[in-house]
Amino acid sequence: MFDGLKEKLDRFRSDVEESADADADAEVEAAAEESAETDAEVADETAADADAADGSDDPGRLQRAKAFATGKVVLEEADLEDPLWNLEMALLESDVEMGVAEAILDDLRDSLIGETKSQMASTGDLVEDALGDALLEVISVGQFDFEERIASTEKPVTIVFTGVNGVGKTTTIAKMARYLEERGYSSVLANGDTYRAGANEQIREHADALGKRLIAHEKGGDPAAVIYDGVEYAEANDVDVVLGDTAGRLHTSSDLMAQLEKIDRVVDPDLTLFVDEAVAGQDAVERAKQFDDAAEIDGTVLTKADADSQGGAAISVAYVTGKPVLFLGTGQGYDDLDPFDPEALVDDLVG
């Protein structure tokens, strides 16, 4: 998963290491030549004295000379210029949103330029740490413990799922029912997708396979009323969680987005989760922003993550919405719903 992005990040680390170590070798060579031309005692002079004797007033050279005299090498902007440009292109090619890519690059510049490392240490390790920190800063925004949220919220907990057509929203609801059951929570499914032909039949198949109760109205009914009935059923029957489906809608459909706003007002869900495909890339990022505007989302589930070699959506959605990616859909089975772990993902990408 996300192998394409991992390969690009590895290439960036190698590029910086090659550039910085080439400059370090040049410093060693220059120092050796200077020592041969002057006297063996020059090796014991301070870097400042050496710089003064050389007549240089370049503060960058002075800093680098001082570091070299104490057994260290300084990373300069020139070491990063080409690798950062290549990394920016690689991130954009991996469907990372432009503003997100720029934020990652800015963090890397701040972390690496002027940074010193031991001549015996690996430049690659230094870059790897900085890259990991920059990615984690972006990916983990807004992150919270989903299970702790469910445990601490007054029952029944109402979760509404939103998203465009065909991204696996209904299947994700079924997976969530299984996920909650394995953690000791009962659930009821409420079908707020009241306009699509076959929607009741589709979600009923999942409910029957999982042994769950389904609350549904006739085609054309009020979606907010269906989910509200689901909440009333859960309250009357001591069910822990209501999982509310909604009609797949384009973020450009004002009528359907207004319907989503009504669900938000009438039901006042405890959590609203946006569902989209990881393979949708930049489209998923734009849609997440639009749905968040219509009915504030609390987090995202990205389906088909097992088919996405780029990973750009997973990196970008959280950053542009300020809301976390909570789960990844990784297959067609009911058990194929994995909690999203930003630290584990970063370790996999750069470790």
N, C-alpha and C positions, 0 to 999 in steps of 0.2 A: 504494500500500500504506500502510495506517494513516492515510489522509487525514482520517478523522473526528477522530482524536486530534490530528493536526497543526492542524486548524482550531480545536480547543478551546484548544490551547496558544497559538496566535496571539491568540486572544481575551483570554486572561489577560494577555499582554504589553501589549496595547492598553489593558486596564482599568487596570493599574498605572500606565502612562504617563499616562493621562488623569487619574487621581486625584492622582498626585504633581505633575504639571505644573500642575494647578489650584491646589494648595497653594502651589506656587512663585510662581504669578502673584499669589496673595493676599499673599505676603511682599513681592513687588515693590511692590504697591499700598500696603501698609501702610507700607513704608519711605519711599515717595514722600510720603505724607500726613504722616508724622512730620517729614520734612525740611522740608516747606512750613510746618508749624506752628512749628517752632523756628527754625532758622537754617541757612544754607548750610554752616556749619562742622560741623554734626552729621554730614554725610557723611564727614568725616575722622575722627570719633571711632571708637574701637574698639567692637566689638559688646558687650563687657563694660560699657564706660562707658554705652553706650546703654541696656543692660538695667538698670544701676544707677539711671540717671536715671529710667527708667520705673518703677522700684520693683518689677520682677518678680523672683520667686525661683523661677520654673519652670525647672529645668535643661534640659528639652527645648527651651524657647523660647530659652534662652541658647545652646545648641549650634547651633540653627538660625540664630540671629542672627550668631554668630561665623562660621559657614560662609558665610552670605550676604555678610558683609562682605568675605570673601576670594574672592568670585565663585563660590561653590558652593551646592548645595542638598542638604539632608539628607532621606533617605527615612525617614518615621516609620511607626509601627505602624498609624496610622489610614489611611495611604496604601494599606496592604496588606490591611486587614481584609476589606473586601467582595470584592476580587479573589481573595484566598486562599480564601474561602468558595466563591466561584463555581468556582474551579479544583478544589477538593476534590470538589464535585458532578460536575464534568465528568470527572474521573478515575474516579470510581466508576461513572458512566454508561458509561465506556469499558472497563469490566470490569477496572479496576485494583483489586487486593485492598486492603481498607481499611487494613491495617497499612502497606502499601507507599505508599499515597497519603499517609498521615500522615508517613511518613519523608521523602517529597519535600517536603511543606509545611514540616516542621521545618527542613530544610536551607535552604529559601528564606527563612524568617524569619531564621535565623542569618546568612545571607549579605547580606540586604537592609536590615534594620532598622538605622538609624544609619549606613548607608552614604552617603557623599557623592559627588556627581557635579558636574562643571563645569556651569554654567548653559548653556554652549554645547553640551554633550554630550546625547545622546539617552537619556532614561530607558529607552526600549525596549531600547536596546543593553545597558544595565546589567542589566535584567531578563532579557534573552535569555541573557547569559553565566551568570547565576546559575541560571536554569532548566536550561540545558544541563549545568552542573556537577552539579546535583541529580539529573537523570535519569541521567547517566553513572555517578554513584556507585551508583545502584540497579541499572541494567541490566548493568553490567560485572562484578558480583560473581562471583568464582571463575573468571573467564575465563582460558583457556589456549589455546595454539596447537595445534590438533588435528593439523595436519600434522607439526609438530615432535614431538608425542607419538608418532605412528605411526612416524616415522623413528627415534626413540631407543629404542623398546621392542623387546626381544628377540623375534624372529620364531619361530613365527607369533603375530601379535597377535590376540587373541580379543575380538570385540565382540558383546555380547548386546543385543538390542533388546526392550524391554518396553512395555506400554501396554494400553489397553482395546480392545475390539472395534471394528473399522470405522474406525480413525483413519488408515489408510494405512501401517501398520507394514511390511508385506511389500513394498509398493511402495518405501518409503523404503530398505529393504535393497537392492533392485535399483538404486536411484539411487546408493547408497553404493558398490556394486560398480563402477559406471561412474565415479564420482568418483575412486575409488582407482586404477582402471585408467589414467585420464588422467594420473595422477601417478606412474605406473610401478610400481604394486603389483598383484600377482596376488591373487586371492581365491577362496574356496570358500564356498558357501552351505550352511548346515545347518538343516534344518527341525525345530525343536523344538516346532512347533505340531502335535502329534500327535493331537489329539482332534477338531478341526474337520473336518467332511466337506468334501472338495475342497481342503484346505490344501496337500497335496502337489502337486496338479495346478496350483494357482495359482502357487506359487513355482517349479515346474518350467518353466512358461511363461516366466517372467522369466529363469531360468537359461539356457534354450535360446536366448532372444533375445539374451542377452549373451555366450553362449559360455562359460558358467561351469559348473563341476561342482557337482552338488547331492548332499548327503548326507541321506538320509531313511530312516525306518523305516516299518513298517506302522502303520496307524491304531491308536491306543491304546497305542503304545510309550512308553518312558520318555524324556521330553524331555531330561533331563540326559545320558542315554546317547547320544542323537543328536548333541548338540553336542560331547560328548567324542569321539565318533567323527570328527567334523569336524576337531577339533584333531589327532587322530592322523593323519588323512589329510594335513593340511597339513604336519605334521612330516615325514612320509615322502616327500612330493612337493615339498618346498621352496616351499610356497605361503605368501605373506606374511601374509594376513589371513583369519581365519575370521569370517563374518558369521552369527550365530545368531539365528534367528527363535524366538519363543515364542508360546504361545497368548494371544490377546487375552483379558483377564480384567478383571472389575470389581474395583476396589480393596476392595470389601466381601466378595469371595469368599475366605474363609479357606483353603479347600483349594487353590485355584489360587495364592494368594499364598504358601502353604507350598511349593508346587511351585517357585515362583520362587526361594525361599530355598534349595531343594535344588540348583538349577542353579548358584546362586552358590557353594555349598559345593563341589560336585563339579568344576565347570569352572574356578572362580576366574578369571573373565574379566578381561582387562586394562581394559576399558571396558564399562560398562553404560549404554546410552542409553535414555532415556524418550521415547516418541513420543506426541504428542497433537496435536489440531487447534488452530490459533491461534484459530479462531472459537469454540472451547469456552469461552473466557473464564475466569471464576472456577472453573468445573468443572475445567478443566485444572490450575489452581493447586492445588486440593484433591487431585486425583488424583496430581499430582507429589509432594506431601508423603507420601501413603500409599505410593506405590511406593518412594520413597526410604527409608522406614522398613523395608519388606520386604526389599529388596536394594539397598543403597546405590547410587544412580545417580551417574554422573560428569558427566552433561550431558543436555540436552534437544534434541530435534528437533521443531519445530512445523510441521505440514503445513497446507496451505490458507492460507498467509500472504497469498497474492495475493487471497484473497477476504475478508480481515479488514480492515475500515476502522478498527477501534478500537485494536488494538495492546496491549490491557491484559494479555493472557496473556504476551506477550513481555517486558513490563516486570516482571510479577509473579513468574513462575515462578523466575527466577534468584534473586530476593531472598528468597523464602520457603524455598527449598531450600538456598541457599548454593552452588548448582551452576549453571554457565552454560548459557544457550541457545547451542548450537553451530551449528545449521543451520536454515534455513527452507526448507520445500517450497513452491515457487512455481508449480507446474503439474503436468501429467500425464506429461510426457516424462522420460526417464531423465537428461537434463541439467538438469532443473529442481530442483536442490538447491544452495542458495546458502549459503556460510559466513556466519554471523551476525557482523556487525561493529558492536559497540555504538557506536563513535564515528561511523561513517557514519550509523547510524540516528538518533542524537541530532542530528547536523548537518542531517539531512533534516527532523526534527520541528521544530526551533527556528530553523534557519538561514534 
